[in-house]
Amino acid sequence: MEEKRSKFSGRLGFVLAAAGSAVGLGNIWRFPYLAAKYGGGMFVLVYIVLALTFGYTMIISETALGRYTGKAPVGAFRKVGANKIVMQGGWLHALIPLLIVPYYSVIGGWVLKYLVEYIKGNEAGLATDNLKEGEVDFFSNFIGSGREQMIWFLLFAAMVIIVVMGGVKNGIERMSRICMPMLVVLSIVVVVYSVTRTRTVDGVTYSAFDGVKYFLIPNLDDFSLMTIVAALGQMFYSLSIAMGILITFGSYMKKEDDIEASTKQVEIFDTLIAIIAGLMIIPAVFAYNGGANIKETAGPSLMFIALPNVFYSMNFGRIIGIVFFLLVLFAAVTSAVSLAECVVATFEDELHWNRFRSSAVTFGLIVMLGTLSALGFNDLGNVKPLNMQFLDFFDFITNSVMMPIASILTCVLIIRSVGLDKIEAEIEATSKFKRKKLFRFVIRYVAIAFLLIILVSSILNAVGVIKI
């Protein structure tokens, strides 16, 4: 007899958990960087259009597949009769979060460390503008210390697995109900601070409002093909597509919950948080130096080097640093919990382990794989698969290769194995399905083409042919 599957308490539980998975570090440091580099307001406009069309189609497809089958990705693909080739998509959906959550937890450890440093009042030590000649910046010193970095990585990973052990309602849903409202409130605080900044250096006054205008007002002169490619890639990662999360969380939805309304709220919430992230960062950098370096400052450098300089140069830098890294911690934890839950759900479904055993094994795998990323900047610095540090390697393999392929196979599964009629019937059981025609058109004629663009452009970017 099949065990009764855990469920969210209702639609709000799914929305908060799914939104928490989508609102992660990629939104907070990657979206502002890409928006600044590829046209500001024009990038934001293209992103919104893609999120409401292609993004919507993918998230509602995965969510409906999860609820229709009541299984995590591997079981879902198997239940609908995927052939041997398409079945690999189910395994990819299960493997991707297993590879992502370890290095994601390493970065989460960095966030935790910076939060503690701001609480201790070390905002001056975090700013590179405060360095004396010959000194190495705080971030480089930190990631170069294998032992200290391991401590913060393990603390973050432990936080994540404790939540997962609590189960669907008492762990994931309860955490999301607490963290997501707090994340929104803290984000608004930082935005208000950011957009009201000005700074005068050597008689030149820099205003945050210039950054607001660049970020929100589209300019056709800033449009290019790379704007579309970069927005496609960002939207793909931001909405948690192809990470097994939406299929897993869909399997936890009650049959009476409205799938269309739920996914609509997730897509809107994720897009709003991405825009809020841009308003937190871009205006502040413009107020610091007119936005001179933001187009060249991506990923960890933006969050752990550029922003501490911005905070240190302005009033209330310590307070705003605490608030900012606290909200980033909430975003990192909610995303990491969602990723870890996919791994745990696969163990429960495929090996019939209980939650404690599944969580314990998942934690062991996180520690084992995460250690490679944590030590890849120091003790294992000379070991470089594909000439990359371990963290960059895992990021490239999952985001640039495995995720687009997994989504292509998901589209094939829905079109050929499940059939659009069954997916639509699952959605229409509780929803009016207002965007049904859009869904059919995108998944039949657009989705796979877009996914191939993401796959090819990501690989070309990694090998240096193009630069995203």
TORKOL-4160 file (C-alpha; in steps of 0.2 Angstrom, whole numbers, padded with zeros to 4 digits, m for minus):
468
<pt num="1" X="0000" Y="0000" Z="0000"/>
<pt num="2" X="0007" Y="0017" Z="m0005"/>
<pt num="3" X="0011" Y="0029" Z="0010"/>
<pt num="4" X="0000" Y="0045" Z="0011"/>
<pt num="5" X="0010" Y="0059" Z="0003"/>
<pt num="6" X="0014" Y="0075" Z="0014"/>
<pt num="7" X="0004" Y="0090" Z="0008"/>
<pt num="8" X="0005" Y="0109" Z="0010"/>
<pt num="9" X="m0009" Y="0115" Z="0021"/>
<pt num="10" X="m0016" Y="0125" Z="0006"/>
<pt num="11" X="m0012" Y="0136" Z="m0009"/>
<pt num="12" X="m0003" Y="0149" Z="0002"/>
<pt num="13" X="0009" Y="0136" Z="0008"/>
<pt num="14" X="0014" Y="0131" Z="m0010"/>
<pt num="15" X="0015" Y="0149" Z="m0016"/>
<pt num="16" X="0027" Y="0154" Z="m0002"/>
<pt num="17" X="0037" Y="0139" Z="m0003"/>
<pt num="18" X="0039" Y="0140" Z="m0022"/>
<pt num="19" X="0042" Y="0158" Z="m0021"/>
<pt num="20" X="0055" Y="0155" Z="m0008"/>
<pt num="21" X="0064" Y="0143" Z="m0020"/>
<pt num="22" X="0063" Y="0156" Z="m0034"/>
<pt num="23" X="0069" Y="0171" Z="m0024"/>
<pt num="24" X="0087" Y="0166" Z="m0021"/>
<pt num="25" X="0105" Y="0173" Z="m0023"/>
<pt num="26" X="0103" Y="0173" Z="m0042"/>
<pt num="27" X="0089" Y="0186" Z="m0041"/>
<pt num="28" X="0099" Y="0197" Z="m0029"/>
<pt num="29" X="0116" Y="0197" Z="m0037"/>
<pt num="30" X="0113" Y="0191" Z="m0055"/>
<pt num="31" X="0098" Y="0200" Z="m0060"/>
<pt num="32" X="0104" Y="0218" Z="m0055"/>
<pt num="33" X="0121" Y="0214" Z="m0064"/>
<pt num="34" X="0113" Y="0208" Z="m0080"/>
<pt num="35" X="0100" Y="0222" Z="m0080"/>
<pt num="36" X="0114" Y="0235" Z="m0078"/>
<pt num="37" X="0125" Y="0227" Z="m0092"/>
<pt num="38" X="0111" Y="0223" Z="m0105"/>
<pt num="39" X="0101" Y="0239" Z="m0106"/>
<pt num="40" X="0093" Y="0243" Z="m0089"/>
<pt num="41" X="0075" Y="0246" Z="m0092"/>
<pt num="42" X="0075" Y="0237" Z="m0108"/>
<pt num="43" X="0082" Y="0221" Z="m0100"/>
<pt num="44" X="0068" Y="0223" Z="m0087"/>
<pt num="45" X="0055" Y="0224" Z="m0100"/>
<pt num="46" X="0061" Y="0209" Z="m0110"/>
<pt num="47" X="0063" Y="0199" Z="m0094"/>
<pt num="48" X="0045" Y="0203" Z="m0089"/>
<pt num="49" X="0038" Y="0198" Z="m0106"/>
<pt num="50" X="0047" Y="0182" Z="m0106"/>
<pt num="51" X="0042" Y="0178" Z="m0088"/>
<pt num="52" X="0024" Y="0180" Z="m0092"/>
<pt num="53" X="0025" Y="0169" Z="m0107"/>
<pt num="54" X="0039" Y="0156" Z="m0108"/>
<pt num="55" X="0042" Y="0156" Z="m0089"/>
<pt num="56" X="0024" Y="0154" Z="m0085"/>
<pt num="57" X="0022" Y="0139" Z="m0097"/>
<pt num="58" X="0037" Y="0130" Z="m0089"/>
<pt num="59" X="0032" Y="0133" Z="m0071"/>
<pt num="60" X="0014" Y="0128" Z="m0074"/>
<pt num="61" X="0019" Y="0113" Z="m0084"/>
<pt num="62" X="0031" Y="0106" Z="m0070"/>
<pt num="63" X="0019" Y="0110" Z="m0056"/>
<pt num="64" X="0004" Y="0102" Z="m0065"/>
<pt num="65" X="0015" Y="0087" Z="m0069"/>
<pt num="66" X="0020" Y="0085" Z="m0050"/>
<pt num="67" X="0002" Y="0086" Z="m0044"/>
<pt num="68" X="m0004" Y="0074" Z="m0058"/>
<pt num="69" X="0008" Y="0061" Z="m0054"/>
<pt num="70" X="0010" Y="0064" Z="m0035"/>
<pt num="71" X="0028" Y="0060" Z="m0037"/>
<pt num="72" X="0046" Y="0068" Z="m0036"/>
<pt num="73" X="0054" Y="0070" Z="m0053"/>
<pt num="74" X="0060" Y="0052" Z="m0056"/>
<pt num="75" X="0044" Y="0044" Z="m0051"/>
<pt num="76" X="0034" Y="0057" Z="m0061"/>
<pt num="77" X="0043" Y="0053" Z="m0077"/>
<pt num="78" X="0041" Y="0035" Z="m0074"/>
<pt num="79" X="0023" Y="0035" Z="m0069"/>
<pt num="80" X="0018" Y="0043" Z="m0086"/>
<pt num="81" X="0027" Y="0031" Z="m0096"/>
<pt num="82" X="0043" Y="0040" Z="m0102"/>
<pt num="83" X="0054" Y="0030" Z="m0114"/>
<pt num="84" X="0072" Y="0027" Z="m0109"/>
<pt num="85" X="0079" Y="0043" Z="m0117"/>
<pt num="86" X="0065" Y="0055" Z="m0110"/>
<pt num="87" X="0067" Y="0046" Z="m0093"/>
<pt num="88" X="0084" Y="0054" Z="m0091"/>
<pt num="89" X="0075" Y="0070" Z="m0089"/>
<pt num="90" X="0068" Y="0064" Z="m0073"/>
<pt num="91" X="0085" Y="0059" Z="m0067"/>
<pt num="92" X="0092" Y="0075" Z="m0072"/>
<pt num="93" X="0079" Y="0084" Z="m0062"/>
<pt num="94" X="0084" Y="0074" Z="m0047"/>
<pt num="95" X="0103" Y="0076" Z="m0049"/>
<pt num="96" X="0103" Y="0094" Z="m0053"/>
<pt num="97" X="0098" Y="0100" Z="m0035"/>
<pt num="98" X="0110" Y="0087" Z="m0028"/>
<pt num="99" X="0124" Y="0096" Z="m0037"/>
<pt num="100" X="0118" Y="0113" Z="m0034"/>
<pt num="101" X="0114" Y="0113" Z="m0015"/>
<pt num="102" X="0132" Y="0109" Z="m0009"/>
<pt num="103" X="0140" Y="0124" Z="m0018"/>
<pt num="104" X="0125" Y="0135" Z="m0015"/>
<pt num="105" X="0128" Y="0131" Z="0004"/>
<pt num="106" X="0146" Y="0137" Z="0002"/>
<pt num="107" X="0140" Y="0154" Z="m0004"/>
<pt num="108" X="0126" Y="0154" Z="0010"/>
<pt num="109" X="0141" Y="0152" Z="0022"/>
<pt num="110" X="0149" Y="0167" Z="0015"/>
<pt num="111" X="0132" Y="0177" Z="0017"/>
<pt num="112" X="0131" Y="0171" Z="0035"/>
<pt num="113" X="0149" Y="0176" Z="0039"/>
<pt num="114" X="0146" Y="0194" Z="0032"/>
<pt num="115" X="0131" Y="0196" Z="0042"/>
<pt num="116" X="0140" Y="0191" Z="0058"/>
<pt num="117" X="0154" Y="0203" Z="0053"/>
<pt num="118" X="0142" Y="0218" Z="0051"/>
<pt num="119" X="0134" Y="0213" Z="0068"/>
<pt num="120" X="0151" Y="0214" Z="0075"/>
<pt num="121" X="0153" Y="0232" Z="0068"/>
<pt num="122" X="0167" Y="0227" Z="0056"/>
<pt num="123" X="0160" Y="0237" Z="0041"/>
<pt num="124" X="0177" Y="0246" Z="0039"/>
<pt num="125" X="0186" Y="0229" Z="0037"/>
<pt num="126" X="0174" Y="0223" Z="0024"/>
<pt num="127" X="0177" Y="0238" Z="0012"/>
<pt num="128" X="0191" Y="0237" Z="0000"/>
<pt num="129" X="0192" Y="0256" Z="m0001"/>
<pt num="130" X="0199" Y="0255" Z="0017"/>
<pt num="131" X="0214" Y="0244" Z="0013"/>
<pt num="132" X="0231" Y="0250" Z="0015"/>
<pt num="133" X="0244" Y="0247" Z="0001"/>
<pt num="134" X="0249" Y="0228" Z="0000"/>
<pt num="135" X="0234" Y="0222" Z="0010"/>
<pt num="136" X="0222" Y="0209" Z="0004"/>
<pt num="137" X="0204" Y="0212" Z="0004"/>
<pt num="138" X="0193" Y="0203" Z="0017"/>
<pt num="139" X="0184" Y="0192" Z="0004"/>
<pt num="140" X="0199" Y="0185" Z="m0003"/>
<pt num="141" X="0207" Y="0182" Z="0014"/>
<pt num="142" X="0191" Y="0173" Z="0019"/>
<pt num="143" X="0188" Y="0161" Z="0004"/>
<pt num="144" X="0207" Y="0158" Z="0005"/>
<pt num="145" X="0205" Y="0151" Z="0022"/>
<pt num="146" X="0199" Y="0133" Z="0020"/>
<pt num="147" X="0196" Y="0130" Z="0039"/>
<pt num="148" X="0186" Y="0145" Z="0042"/>
<pt num="149" X="0176" Y="0144" Z="0026"/>
<pt num="150" X="0172" Y="0126" Z="0030"/>
<pt num="151" X="0165" Y="0131" Z="0047"/>
<pt num="152" X="0152" Y="0143" Z="0040"/>
<pt num="153" X="0148" Y="0132" Z="0026"/>
<pt num="154" X="0143" Y="0118" Z="0038"/>
<pt num="155" X="0133" Y="0130" Z="0049"/>
<pt num="156" X="0123" Y="0135" Z="0034"/>
<pt num="157" X="0121" Y="0117" Z="0028"/>
<pt num="158" X="0115" Y="0112" Z="0045"/>
<pt num="159" X="0102" Y="0126" Z="0045"/>
<pt num="160" X="0095" Y="0120" Z="0029"/>
<pt num="161" X="0094" Y="0101" Z="0034"/>
<pt num="162" X="0086" Y="0105" Z="0050"/>
<pt num="163" X="0072" Y="0114" Z="0041"/>
<pt num="164" X="0070" Y="0099" Z="0029"/>
<pt num="165" X="0069" Y="0087" Z="0043"/>
<pt num="166" X="0054" Y="0096" Z="0050"/>
<pt num="167" X="0044" Y="0090" Z="0035"/>
<pt num="168" X="0033" Y="0099" Z="0022"/>
<pt num="169" X="0021" Y="0108" Z="0034"/>
<pt num="170" X="0031" Y="0110" Z="0050"/>
<pt num="171" X="0048" Y="0113" Z="0041"/>
<pt num="172" X="0047" Y="0120" Z="0023"/>
<pt num="173" X="0030" Y="0129" Z="0024"/>
<pt num="174" X="0033" Y="0136" Z="0042"/>
<pt num="175" X="0050" Y="0143" Z="0037"/>
<pt num="176" X="0043" Y="0151" Z="0021"/>
<pt num="177" X="0028" Y="0159" Z="0031"/>
<pt num="178" X="0041" Y="0167" Z="0042"/>
<pt num="179" X="0055" Y="0171" Z="0030"/>
<pt num="180" X="0046" Y="0177" Z="0015"/>
<pt num="181" X="0036" Y="0191" Z="0023"/>
<pt num="182" X="0052" Y="0196" Z="0033"/>
<pt num="183" X="0062" Y="0196" Z="0016"/>
<pt num="184" X="0049" Y="0208" Z="0008"/>
<pt num="185" X="0050" Y="0220" Z="0023"/>
<pt num="186" X="0069" Y="0220" Z="0024"/>
<pt num="187" X="0070" Y="0223" Z="0005"/>
<pt num="188" X="0058" Y="0238" Z="0005"/>
<pt num="189" X="0069" Y="0245" Z="0019"/>
<pt num="190" X="0085" Y="0243" Z="0009"/>
<pt num="191" X="0076" Y="0250" Z="m0007"/>
<pt num="192" X="0071" Y="0266" Z="0002"/>
<pt num="193" X="0088" Y="0268" Z="0008"/>
<pt num="194" X="0096" Y="0265" Z="m0009"/>
<pt num="195" X="0085" Y="0276" Z="m0020"/>
<pt num="196" X="0088" Y="0291" Z="m0008"/>
<pt num="197" X="0107" Y="0291" Z="m0008"/>
<pt num="198" X="0118" Y="0305" Z="m0015"/>
<pt num="199" X="0137" Y="0306" Z="m0014"/>
<pt num="200" X="0149" Y="0321" Z="m0018"/>
<pt num="201" X="0167" Y="0316" Z="m0022"/>
<pt num="202" X="0179" Y="0329" Z="m0028"/>
<pt num="203" X="0165" Y="0341" Z="m0032"/>
<pt num="204" X="0155" Y="0328" Z="m0042"/>
<pt num="205" X="0138" Y="0323" Z="m0035"/>
<pt num="206" X="0132" Y="0306" Z="m0039"/>
<pt num="207" X="0113" Y="0303" Z="m0037"/>
<pt num="208" X="0104" Y="0286" Z="m0034"/>
<pt num="209" X="0090" Y="0293" Z="m0045"/>
<pt num="210" X="0101" Y="0291" Z="m0060"/>
<pt num="211" X="0102" Y="0273" Z="m0057"/>
<pt num="212" X="0083" Y="0272" Z="m0054"/>
<pt num="213" X="0080" Y="0280" Z="m0071"/>
<pt num="214" X="0092" Y="0268" Z="m0080"/>
<pt num="215" X="0085" Y="0253" Z="m0072"/>
<pt num="216" X="0066" Y="0256" Z="m0074"/>
<pt num="217" X="0065" Y="0267" Z="m0090"/>
<pt num="218" X="0067" Y="0257" Z="m0106"/>
<pt num="219" X="0078" Y="0264" Z="m0120"/>
<pt num="220" X="0077" Y="0256" Z="m0137"/>
<pt num="221" X="0095" Y="0261" Z="m0140"/>
<pt num="222" X="0100" Y="0249" Z="m0127"/>
<pt num="223" X="0091" Y="0234" Z="m0135"/>
<pt num="224" X="0101" Y="0220" Z="m0143"/>
<pt num="225" X="0100" Y="0201" Z="m0146"/>
<pt num="226" X="0111" Y="0199" Z="m0131"/>
<pt num="227" X="0097" Y="0207" Z="m0121"/>
<pt num="228" X="0085" Y="0193" Z="m0125"/>
<pt num="229" X="0098" Y="0180" Z="m0123"/>
<pt num="230" X="0103" Y="0186" Z="m0105"/>
<pt num="231" X="0085" Y="0189" Z="m0100"/>
<pt num="232" X="0081" Y="0171" Z="m0106"/>
<pt num="233" X="0095" Y="0164" Z="m0096"/>
<pt num="234" X="0091" Y="0174" Z="m0080"/>
<pt num="235" X="0072" Y="0170" Z="m0081"/>
<pt num="236" X="0076" Y="0152" Z="m0083"/>
<pt num="237" X="0086" Y="0151" Z="m0067"/>
<pt num="238" X="0075" Y="0164" Z="m0057"/>
<pt num="239" X="0059" Y="0154" Z="m0058"/>
<pt num="240" X="0067" Y="0137" Z="m0052"/>
<pt num="241" X="0064" Y="0128" Z="m0069"/>
<pt num="242" X="0072" Y="0111" Z="m0071"/>
<pt num="243" X="0078" Y="0110" Z="m0053"/>
<pt num="244" X="0065" Y="0097" Z="m0048"/>
<pt num="245" X="0058" Y="0109" Z="m0036"/>
<pt num="246" X="0042" Y="0113" Z="m0045"/>
<pt num="247" X="0038" Y="0095" Z="m0049"/>
<pt num="248" X="0041" Y="0090" Z="m0031"/>
<pt num="249" X="0031" Y="0105" Z="m0023"/>
<pt num="250" X="0017" Y="0101" Z="m0036"/>
<pt num="251" X="0016" Y="0084" Z="m0029"/>
<pt num="252" X="0013" Y="0091" Z="m0012"/>
<pt num="253" X="m0002" Y="0102" Z="m0018"/>
<pt num="254" X="m0019" Y="0097" Z="m0013"/>
<pt num="255" X="m0031" Y="0092" Z="m0028"/>
<pt num="256" X="m0043" Y="0106" Z="m0023"/>
<pt num="257" X="m0029" Y="0120" Z="m0024"/>
<pt num="258" X="m0029" Y="0132" Z="m0039"/>
<pt num="259" X="m0014" Y="0128" Z="m0050"/>
<pt num="260" X="m0016" Y="0143" Z="m0062"/>
<pt num="261" X="m0018" Y="0155" Z="m0048"/>
<pt num="262" X="m0004" Y="0148" Z="m0038"/>
<pt num="263" X="0009" Y="0148" Z="m0052"/>
<pt num="264" X="0003" Y="0166" Z="m0057"/>
<pt num="265" X="0007" Y="0172" Z="m0039"/>
<pt num="266" X="0024" Y="0164" Z="m0039"/>
<pt num="267" X="0029" Y="0172" Z="m0056"/>
<pt num="268" X="0023" Y="0189" Z="m0051"/>
<pt num="269" X="0031" Y="0188" Z="m0034"/>
<pt num="270" X="0048" Y="0182" Z="m0041"/>
<pt num="271" X="0047" Y="0196" Z="m0054"/>
<pt num="272" X="0044" Y="0209" Z="m0041"/>
<pt num="273" X="0058" Y="0203" Z="m0030"/>
<pt num="274" X="0070" Y="0203" Z="m0045"/>
<pt num="275" X="0065" Y="0221" Z="m0048"/>
<pt num="276" X="0066" Y="0226" Z="m0030"/>
<pt num="277" X="0084" Y="0218" Z="m0030"/>
<pt num="278" X="0088" Y="0229" Z="m0044"/>
<pt num="279" X="0082" Y="0244" Z="m0034"/>
<pt num="280" X="0092" Y="0239" Z="m0019"/>
<pt num="281" X="0108" Y="0238" Z="m0028"/>
<pt num="282" X="0109" Y="0248" Z="m0044"/>
<pt num="283" X="0104" Y="0265" Z="m0037"/>
<pt num="284" X="0116" Y="0263" Z="m0022"/>
<pt num="285" X="0130" Y="0259" Z="m0034"/>
<pt num="286" X="0126" Y="0274" Z="m0045"/>
<pt num="287" X="0126" Y="0285" Z="m0029"/>
<pt num="288" X="0143" Y="0278" Z="m0025"/>
<pt num="289" X="0152" Y="0281" Z="m0042"/>
<pt num="290" X="0139" Y="0285" Z="m0055"/>
<pt num="291" X="0137" Y="0266" Z="m0059"/>
<pt num="292" X="0155" Y="0266" Z="m0067"/>
<pt num="293" X="0159" Y="0248" Z="m0062"/>
<pt num="294" X="0143" Y="0239" Z="m0060"/>
<pt num="295" X="0143" Y="0232" Z="m0078"/>
<pt num="296" X="0159" Y="0224" Z="m0075"/>
<pt num="297" X="0156" Y="0218" Z="m0057"/>
<pt num="298" X="0146" Y="0201" Z="m0057"/>
<pt num="299" X="0142" Y="0188" Z="m0045"/>
<pt num="300" X="0152" Y="0187" Z="m0028"/>
<pt num="301" X="0162" Y="0203" Z="m0032"/>
<pt num="302" X="0146" Y="0213" Z="m0033"/>
<pt num="303" X="0139" Y="0207" Z="m0016"/>
<pt num="304" X="0155" Y="0204" Z="m0006"/>
<pt num="305" X="0166" Y="0218" Z="m0012"/>
<pt num="306" X="0157" Y="0232" Z="m0022"/>
<pt num="307" X="0142" Y="0233" Z="m0010"/>
<pt num="308" X="0152" Y="0233" Z="0006"/>
<pt num="309" X="0161" Y="0248" Z="m0001"/>
<pt num="310" X="0145" Y="0257" Z="m0005"/>
<pt num="311" X="0138" Y="0254" Z="0013"/>
<pt num="312" X="0154" Y="0260" Z="0021"/>
<pt num="313" X="0154" Y="0276" Z="0011"/>
<pt num="314" X="0137" Y="0281" Z="0017"/>
<pt num="315" X="0128" Y="0285" Z="0033"/>
<pt num="316" X="0121" Y="0270" Z="0043"/>
<pt num="317" X="0132" Y="0258" Z="0033"/>
<pt num="318" X="0133" Y="0245" Z="0047"/>
<pt num="319" X="0114" Y="0245" Z="0050"/>
<pt num="320" X="0110" Y="0244" Z="0031"/>
<pt num="321" X="0124" Y="0230" Z="0030"/>
<pt num="322" X="0115" Y="0220" Z="0043"/>
<pt num="323" X="0098" Y="0222" Z="0035"/>
<pt num="324" X="0104" Y="0218" Z="0018"/>
<pt num="325" X="0114" Y="0202" Z="0022"/>
<pt num="326" X="0100" Y="0196" Z="0034"/>
<pt num="327" X="0088" Y="0197" Z="0019"/>
<pt num="328" X="0100" Y="0189" Z="0008"/>
<pt num="329" X="0102" Y="0175" Z="0021"/>
<pt num="330" X="0083" Y="0172" Z="0021"/>
<pt num="331" X="0083" Y="0171" Z="0002"/>
<pt num="332" X="0098" Y="0159" Z="0002"/>
<pt num="333" X="0090" Y="0148" Z="0015"/>
<pt num="334" X="0073" Y="0147" Z="0007"/>
<pt num="335" X="0081" Y="0142" Z="m0010"/>
<pt num="336" X="0093" Y="0129" Z="m0002"/>
<pt num="337" X="0079" Y="0121" Z="0008"/>
<pt num="338" X="0069" Y="0119" Z="m0008"/>
<pt num="339" X="0084" Y="0111" Z="m0017"/>
<pt num="340" X="0088" Y="0099" Z="m0003"/>
<pt num="341" X="0069" Y="0094" Z="m0002"/>
<pt num="342" X="0070" Y="0088" Z="m0020"/>
<pt num="343" X="0084" Y="0076" Z="m0015"/>
<pt num="344" X="0075" Y="0070" Z="0000"/>
<pt num="345" X="0059" Y="0068" Z="m0009"/>
<pt num="346" X="0068" Y="0057" Z="m0022"/>
<pt num="347" X="0076" Y="0046" Z="m0008"/>
<pt num="348" X="0059" Y="0044" Z="0000"/>
<pt num="349" X="0050" Y="0040" Z="m0017"/>
<pt num="350" X="0063" Y="0029" Z="m0025"/>
<pt num="351" X="0071" Y="0020" Z="m0010"/>
<pt num="352" X="0057" Y="0021" Z="0002"/>
<pt num="353" X="0067" Y="0029" Z="0016"/>
<pt num="354" X="0059" Y="0039" Z="0030"/>
<pt num="355" X="0062" Y="0058" Z="0031"/>
<pt num="356" X="0076" Y="0057" Z="0044"/>
<pt num="357" X="0086" Y="0044" Z="0035"/>
<pt num="358" X="0084" Y="0053" Z="0018"/>
<pt num="359" X="0088" Y="0070" Z="0026"/>
<pt num="360" X="0104" Y="0063" Z="0035"/>
<pt num="361" X="0110" Y="0055" Z="0019"/>
<pt num="362" X="0107" Y="0071" Z="0010"/>
<pt num="363" X="0117" Y="0081" Z="0023"/>
<pt num="364" X="0131" Y="0069" Z="0020"/>
<pt num="365" X="0131" Y="0072" Z="0002"/>
<pt num="366" X="0130" Y="0091" Z="0004"/>
<pt num="367" X="0145" Y="0090" Z="0015"/>
<pt num="368" X="0155" Y="0079" Z="0004"/>
<pt num="369" X="0152" Y="0089" Z="m0012"/>
<pt num="370" X="0152" Y="0106" Z="m0004"/>
<pt num="371" X="0169" Y="0103" Z="0003"/>
<pt num="372" X="0176" Y="0102" Z="m0015"/>
<pt num="373" X="0169" Y="0119" Z="m0018"/>
<pt num="374" X="0174" Y="0126" Z="m0001"/>
<pt num="375" X="0192" Y="0121" Z="m0003"/>
<pt num="376" X="0192" Y="0125" Z="m0022"/>
<pt num="377" X="0199" Y="0142" Z="m0018"/>
<pt num="378" X="0213" Y="0136" Z="m0007"/>
<pt num="379" X="0218" Y="0118" Z="m0003"/>
<pt num="380" X="0211" Y="0111" Z="m0019"/>
<pt num="381" X="0215" Y="0127" Z="m0029"/>
<pt num="382" X="0226" Y="0117" Z="m0041"/>
<pt num="383" X="0213" Y="0105" Z="m0046"/>
<pt num="384" X="0202" Y="0113" Z="m0060"/>
<pt num="385" X="0190" Y="0102" Z="m0069"/>
<pt num="386" X="0187" Y="0110" Z="m0087"/>
<pt num="387" X="0200" Y="0123" Z="m0081"/>
<pt num="388" X="0187" Y="0129" Z="m0068"/>
<pt num="389" X="0187" Y="0130" Z="m0049"/>
<pt num="390" X="0175" Y="0117" Z="m0042"/>
<pt num="391" X="0161" Y="0130" Z="m0037"/>
<pt num="392" X="0162" Y="0137" Z="m0055"/>
<pt num="393" X="0162" Y="0119" Z="m0062"/>
<pt num="394" X="0147" Y="0113" Z="m0053"/>
<pt num="395" X="0138" Y="0130" Z="m0058"/>
<pt num="396" X="0142" Y="0128" Z="m0076"/>
<pt num="397" X="0137" Y="0109" Z="m0077"/>
<pt num="398" X="0120" Y="0112" Z="m0069"/>
<pt num="399" X="0115" Y="0129" Z="m0075"/>
<pt num="400" X="0122" Y="0129" Z="m0092"/>
<pt num="401" X="0121" Y="0111" Z="m0098"/>
<pt num="402" X="0110" Y="0100" Z="m0087"/>
<pt num="403" X="0095" Y="0112" Z="m0084"/>
<pt num="404" X="0091" Y="0116" Z="m0102"/>
<pt num="405" X="0092" Y="0098" Z="m0107"/>
<pt num="406" X="0081" Y="0093" Z="m0092"/>
<pt num="407" X="0068" Y="0106" Z="m0098"/>
<pt num="408" X="0069" Y="0100" Z="m0116"/>
<pt num="409" X="0065" Y="0082" Z="m0110"/>
<pt num="410" X="0051" Y="0089" Z="m0099"/>
<pt num="411" X="0043" Y="0097" Z="m0114"/>
<pt num="412" X="0045" Y="0081" Z="m0124"/>
<pt num="413" X="0037" Y="0071" Z="m0110"/>
<pt num="414" X="0022" Y="0083" Z="m0109"/>
<pt num="415" X="0019" Y="0083" Z="m0127"/>
<pt num="416" X="0022" Y="0065" Z="m0131"/>
<pt num="417" X="0020" Y="0054" Z="m0116"/>
<pt num="418" X="0008" Y="0063" Z="m0105"/>
<pt num="419" X="m0001" Y="0073" Z="m0118"/>
<pt num="420" X="m0007" Y="0091" Z="m0117"/>
<pt num="421" X="m0025" Y="0086" Z="m0114"/>
<pt num="422" X="m0021" Y="0077" Z="m0098"/>
<pt num="423" X="m0010" Y="0092" Z="m0091"/>
<pt num="424" X="m0023" Y="0104" Z="m0096"/>
<pt num="425" X="m0037" Y="0093" Z="m0088"/>
<pt num="426" X="m0026" Y="0093" Z="m0072"/>
<pt num="427" X="m0025" Y="0112" Z="m0072"/>
<pt num="428" X="m0043" Y="0115" Z="m0077"/>
<pt num="429" X="m0049" Y="0103" Z="m0063"/>
<pt num="430" X="m0047" Y="0119" Z="m0051"/>
<pt num="431" X="m0043" Y="0133" Z="m0063"/>
<pt num="432" X="m0051" Y="0143" Z="m0077"/>
<pt num="433" X="m0034" Y="0142" Z="m0086"/>
<pt num="434" X="m0035" Y="0159" Z="m0094"/>
<pt num="435" X="m0019" Y="0157" Z="m0103"/>
<pt num="436" X="m0022" Y="0140" Z="m0111"/>
<pt num="437" X="m0020" Y="0146" Z="m0129"/>
<pt num="438" X="m0003" Y="0154" Z="m0124"/>
<pt num="439" X="0002" Y="0138" Z="m0115"/>
<pt num="440" X="m0002" Y="0127" Z="m0130"/>
<pt num="441" X="0007" Y="0138" Z="m0142"/>
<pt num="442" X="0023" Y="0141" Z="m0131"/>
<pt num="443" X="0026" Y="0123" Z="m0126"/>
<pt num="444" X="0023" Y="0116" Z="m0144"/>
<pt num="445" X="0032" Y="0129" Z="m0154"/>
<pt num="446" X="0043" Y="0140" Z="m0143"/>
<pt num="447" X="0049" Y="0132" Z="m0128"/>
<pt num="448" X="0061" Y="0120" Z="m0135"/>
<pt num="449" X="0068" Y="0133" Z="m0147"/>
<pt num="450" X="0071" Y="0145" Z="m0132"/>
<pt num="451" X="0079" Y="0131" Z="m0122"/>
<pt num="452" X="0091" Y="0127" Z="m0136"/>
<pt num="453" X="0096" Y="0145" Z="m0136"/>
<pt num="454" X="0099" Y="0145" Z="m0118"/>
<pt num="455" X="0109" Y="0129" Z="m0119"/>
<pt num="456" X="0120" Y="0134" Z="m0134"/>
<pt num="457" X="0123" Y="0152" Z="m0128"/>
<pt num="458" X="0128" Y="0146" Z="m0111"/>
<pt num="459" X="0140" Y="0134" Z="m0117"/>
<pt num="460" X="0147" Y="0147" Z="m0130"/>
<pt num="461" X="0149" Y="0160" Z="m0115"/>
<pt num="462" X="0158" Y="0147" Z="m0104"/>
<pt num="463" X="0171" Y="0144" Z="m0118"/>
<pt num="464" X="0173" Y="0162" Z="m0122"/>
<pt num="465" X="0165" Y="0163" Z="m0139"/>
<pt num="466" X="0152" Y="0176" Z="m0132"/>
<pt num="467" X="0151" Y="0185" Z="m0116"/>
<pt num="468" X="0135" Y="0185" Z="m0105"/>
